[in-house]
């Protein structure tokens, strides 16, 4: 039963984290898009910066979500050994 409890709690917690991360990424994206529009550079350079920032932010978000969810599960279910 604890395996199903771990699964359910992990899904619930990571869904909340995804919502928080999406709000943060949307706000950061709007701000960065505005800042990039203010800088005078070529369209190719702006596109390269945008793509690099999107990939980097997605990778960081995934790592943070995994680590935070694992930490939450370990603190919530202390008696479960994995």
N, C-alpha and C positions, 0 to 999 in steps of 0.2 A: 504494500500500500504506500510505503514511503516513496517509492520510485514515481508513482503517479502524482503524489503530492509535490515532489520536487519538480516534476515536469509542469504541473499546473502553476505552481508559484513562479517558476522561471519564466513561463510564458506571460503571466500577468505582469511581473516586474519589468521584463524587457519591453513589453508593449508600452508601459508608462515611460520608460526611458526613450523609446523611439519617438514618442510624441514630443517629449521635451527637446530631444536632439533636433527634430524637424523644425520646431519653432526657432531654435537658436540658429540653425543653418539657413533658414529663410531670411531672418533678419540680417545675418552676416552677409548673405548673398546679395541682398538689396544694397547694403552699404558698400560692399566691394564693387558691385556693378556701377554704382554712382561714382566711386573713386576712380575706377578705370576709365569712365567716360570723361573725367576731368583731365586725364593725362593725355598728352599729345604723342601718340605713337601709331604705328601702322596697324591695320586690321589684323594681320597675321600674328603680330606680337600680342595683341590683346586677346585673340582667340587662344593662343598658346598658354597665356597666363590663366585664362578662365578654365581651360581644360585641366591644367596642372592643379589649380586650387580645388576644383571639383573632385579630382581623384584623391588628392591629399586629404581633404575634409571627409570624404567617404571612408577612406582607410582608417583615419583616426577615430571616426565615429564607431566603426565596427569593433575596433580594439577596445575602446572605452566601454562600449556596451557589454562585450563579453566579460571583461574584467569585473565590471560593477555587478553584473548578474551573478557571476561565480562567487564573488565576495558576499553578496546578499544571501545566496543559497547556503554557503558555508556557515554564515552567522545565524541563519534561520533554523537550519537542520544540523545542529552541532553533533548530535549523536549518530548521524549517518556517516559511514566510512565509504570512501570511494576508491 
